[in-house]
Amino acid sequence: MEKLAAASPAGVLLDLSGVLILLLAFACLGSKLFNRYVAYYGAQSVVLSFAAAVAAWTFHSVELWILAALTLAIKGIGIPVATRRLLVRRLALSRDTAISTGLSTSLIAGGALTAFAYLVTRPQLVPHGVVAAAVVPLSTAVILLGALAMVVRRHTVAQLIGWLIVENGVFLGAITLVATFPFIVEAGIFLDIAAGVLIMLVFVSGLTRQLAEASAGELRGLRG
């Protein structure tokens, strides 16, 4: 249980990975370009796969190595490439204009949520025995930032990216509990979410060009 302590090399690497994932969530929140949404999510998933590899190397777990490879292949490469080709290019998406607040307001709200995440889940409050406890506030902040992105972005594709960021935060938090959580639970959740995302991509890719600028509010207005 001490192998991923904050003072250990693996713990430091995991903490740095958590910080990078959080910064990439902020970068996505502070952008208006669809290509950057996808790029930041892909980079975040690559860092997440590295964090999973650190845990796999620390615990000498073949299952975690497989999970890290799947994260890199599906979330770091597959989903970003599919999103860019099936959605961004096919629907000619460039700049996201369906944002309910300004970028500065969104970033300030993101900073407040990050502070809140640290206050309620700071390492001193994490139950004894949880490895790399400093990552728990970071993963909680990523989840909150992804949820914030889904709230302030009204375009359906932007909301999809926000939802994927939430899932990355959940995955990062699960890595910190790798010593106590069964692999099969996390793997099952991961595969279910990946399958759901792929189905959503196929569904949304069938939309016509007239829906390229559709927002969640406009879609709700179509309800009879």
C-alpha positions, 0 to 999 in steps of 0.5 A: 500500500505504500508503493504509491505513497506521495513521497515515492517515485511512482506517487510523484509520477501519479501526482504529476499526471493528475496535475496535467490531466487537470490542466488539460481539463482547464484548457478545454474549458477555456477554448472555443474551437472543436478541434482543440476540444478533441485534441485536449481530450486526446492528450488527457487520455494519453496522460491517463494511460501513462498514470495507469501504466505507473500503477501497473509497473508499481504493482506488477499487474498484467491486468493493469498493463492491459487496461493502460494499453486499452486506454491509450488505444481507445481513449487516447487515439481511437475516440479522438480520431473518430470524433474528428473524422465523423463529427468535426470534419463531416459536420464542418464544425470549427468554432463553438458559439453555443456557450452560455457564459464567457470563457473568463467566467467559466475559468473562474467557476472552474477555479472555484470548483477546484478549490471546493474539490480540494477542501472536501477531499484533501489528503488529510480527509482521505481514509487511511490506506488509500494510496496516492491520496493527493490524486483524489482531490485532482480527480474530483476536480476533473470530474467537476470541470467536466460537469461544468463544461457540460453545463456551460456548453450547449452544443451537443458535441461539446457536451459529449467531450465534457462527459468524456472528461468526467469519465477520465476523472472517474478513471483517475480516481479509480487508479488511486484505489487500485490496491483495493478495487477489483480489476474486473469492476473498473475494466467492466465500467471502462468497456461499457463507457467506451461502447456507449461512446462509440455508439453515440459517435455513430449516431451523431455522425448520421446527423445532417449538415443542418444540425451542425450548429444545433445546441441542446436548447434548440433540440429541446425546443423541437419536442412536441 
